[in-house]
Amino acid sequence: MNRMTIQLIHQLWEKIFTNSFPVSAMPDSLSDALLAAQDGKITLNSPVDIGHRFRGRVDYDRAACIGCKLCIKVCPANAIEFLPEEKKVQIHNDRCCFCGQCVEICPVKCLSMSDEFLISSYERKEQITTDSGKPLPTEGPSEENLPISMKKTVYRIDKEKCIGCTICAKNCPVHCITGTVKQPHTIDEEQCIGCGKCAEVCPKDAIDIQEIDIPSTEKAASETGKE
């Protein structure tokens, strides 16, 4: 008899006395375990606390989506599918790696990370998110901590390079580009959402990305009142 066999026999003999919850006392089924917990015979472990930075299933506000497809471009797992007829997307949770890149790049904030982690199922169609409704608002900075100015990403057309092909205007998801054929076009910076679709399709690279300041009138007014 080798040392391993002796050790196994020793463990089998000692386990029933040293284990605080021996196998012989374990309920035969889950329903029996729940009944035992209800009667106070056993104690169930409490659920795991979810931190505020936890990344669970991706919530998708379909109504707010503009179909810019930026989330598809940055998704490393190819978990987001574009529906061309509806100009919306659907998310395959069985492929998602929960990196959160789609949430960060979405210009209209229609994607958010939920705290839902129990997403396994027997049906593949249950792993597809087509609409989660409007995501819950997140707590932002207080008015006292708001900056006097904020940055906004916009795209501007170089009139010397623009040939007026109208491709950018046709691909703009919010229709903020105007102009006539063979004439330089213009982007309405107030309506621009910074999706970058125009720069992507421009054949002459005539569209540049820039950051502009957006004054916070409320903050400026409060600062003036304090003075």
Steps between C-alpha positions, in 0.01 A plus 500: 500500500660827386493834679226648277260216580567541869435875475169446318380253761602744771303784337189285456514402866562851633266695270175397663623634834692811393272637226251750646248407228552129419366350179255286691322815622471654154140525366410269212372780273489877463138512616597311816783749557262795468255340742783434744609863472142613561484288815834638618679166479762633259622849407534616140788724401398857419525617135824655384501879524522675163734798483404827333755437222373150424448431128209264436263455208498798261175699507387647168258790455372429150302823469808715565726309258590692182659206318847654468664154541788633708433232763540231234838635396649495850349169617790250527267199522273578201207485740299785343303448181363780280145472365510702173125513442432646843835681536529359850723242667457189709746364756602135525572454870644152445787663308540814714818527709357792707791732422274808489657656190163530326363693798791743498485580128121528459431867411139495623557284810246236400725224638579440866645225717241345731558306822331188361737204500263201493467485122541130421211329321413197289369703205740697280233758417482590869863612475413775251418847630284701260364762740548550872319833515652822623798432731489627855657845541840502662602743767703780350711770660328757716441851368779631719750270330385562143769654279443844354546352153465153354646340190303374204639306207389634163602456139577786262529495122803649326339703221816489291497119493124444482377412149129500585445129437220494766616161633548638850152654503341173390675304776445746785265330753362832629494685164708793623702542175368734233623615160441472128664268251857597402503772768668493843274361771449620857448312827262638761717471812204532736328200343818294445529205739862424417440149367768541230301335222555796266878490540499127440326518161659823368705410188721811528572495875350847518344456845705558814414425862517786749404570859305814583411658834138497612450771764290396797264796539363377830848469650606837363190664645558347842862614499390854408247501783768405751717790395 
